[in-house]
Amino acid sequence: MNSIPEIKPGQSIELLKELHILTRDGKLNQDSRRKLKQVYHLYHFIEPLLKEVLAGNENLTLADHGAGKSYLGFILYDLFFKALEAGHIYGIETREELVSKSRELAERLGFGRMTFLNLSVEASMASAELPENIDVVTALHACDTATDDAIRFALQKQAKFIVLVPCCQAELAAVLRKHKNDSFSKTPLSEIWRHPIHTREFGSLITNVLRCLLLESHGYQLTVTELVGWEHSMKNELIIASFKDAPRKNAQDRLEQILQELNLEEMRSRFAY
């Protein structure tokens, strides 16, 4: 048993230090105790998905897009994959220095079934370094269009589960602003985004609504909730998509209607395919 009661048995103390969940002398202070709680809260959402895949496939695969320091990948490996005889995690990140650091840490910890790739999402879709299919795709706090790129990747890889925490959805808000005058004469709904702060918040909300409709049109069932406590951020929406091979019949029509009603037709290629 671990000497620190809050930590799950078998966890890597060295990893928790590297992630600054434990202090350098291996202790929990108030700040690190909060971080540990956040980690377990996130894991609570993802563990059931991994177990469901594992029940039908021992060679479980997970790809984390916009991995950054691969915080999520390391935690999932330590808590779940480490005890398995098979299964692999792929961390995909465009910043080469972060990829190098993750590779070094994985080697030092003996996490042999982790691969870190210095690739864009587009490049990863064609890369021979990734398998043809990926079971679980995650993208946490992937800024602006990176979440949409991760969705494209997941659809191409026929992912069984997609876990998203979107962030910084500025693109759609910019399109709302560009067509604001036209929208005033077209629909009273334009009052929703007349003020700049409302444009930003409404743009963020509609972006995620369109993403959900897109996923539903491709046969996914959606759970949308809050990722409470993960970061001190208003961007706290958690979207979990489970492939059921049962496309929602009116999802594509609804998506098209929203694009037309809100003067967002130029966004069609991002959300309607």
Secondary structure, DSSP 8 states (H G I E B T S, - for coil): --SSTTS-TT--HHHHHHTTSS-TTS---HHHHHHHHHHHHHHHHHHHHHHHHHTT-SS-EEEEET-TTTHHHHHHHHHTGGGSSS-EEEEEES-HHHHHHHHHHHHHHT-TTEEEEE--HHHHHH-TTS-S--SEEEEEEEETTHHHHHHHHHHHTT-SEEEEEEE--HHHHHHHHHTHHHHHHH-GGGGGGSSHHHHHHHHHHHHHHHHHHHHHHTTEEEEEEE-TTSSSSS--EEEEEEE-S---TTHHHHHHHHHHHTT-GGGHHHH--
